Amino acid sequence: MTSVQRMKRFRLPAVLLWGLAGCATLPEDSRPQAADSVCLYNRDLGCVRLRVDSTTPRAVYKGKTYYFCADACREDFEREPEKYVSALLASKYGQAQ
């Protein structure tokens, strides 16, 4: 068996062990979660689910607080809130809130 074959043979188990070890050591994040309706509408799925703290950009619309990944998303929301609220309500994220 060549050294390349040995590396390929042990790569998957090594990656799995490394991944499991990393998951086991991550601290629990107790901050509440919210969905960014602008990112959801724009299909920027990496930013849809976010953790909320005192620095999280937010806007209040019709008595409900909406949270955003960045001030730019908050500003887009404030220009056309109905567009983004309807996208959120139609999604699984809007159903959970």
Residue pairs with C-beta under 8 A, 6 or more apart in sequence:
1 9
29 51
31 51
31 52
31 53
32 51
32 52
33 49
33 50
33 51
33 52
34 49
34 50
34 52
34 56
34 66
34 67
34 97
35 48
35 49
35 50
35 67
35 88
35 91
35 93
35 94
35 97
36 47
36 48
36 49
36 50
36 67
36 68
36 69
36 73
37 66
37 77
37 84
37 85
37 87
37 88
38 68
38 73
38 74
38 76
38 77
38 84
39 45
39 46
39 47
39 48
39 68
39 69
39 73
40 48
40 84
40 87
40 88
40 91
40 93
41 83
41 84
41 87
41 88
47 69
47 70
47 73
48 93
49 93
50 56
50 67
50 68
50 69
52 67
56 67
56 68
57 67
57 68
57 69
57 70
57 71
57 73
57 74
58 65
58 66
58 67
58 68
58 74
59 65
59 66
59 68
59 74
59 77
59 78
59 81
60 66
61 77
61 81
61 85
66 77
66 81
66 84
66 85
66 88
68 74
68 77
76 84
77 84
88 94
88 97
89 95
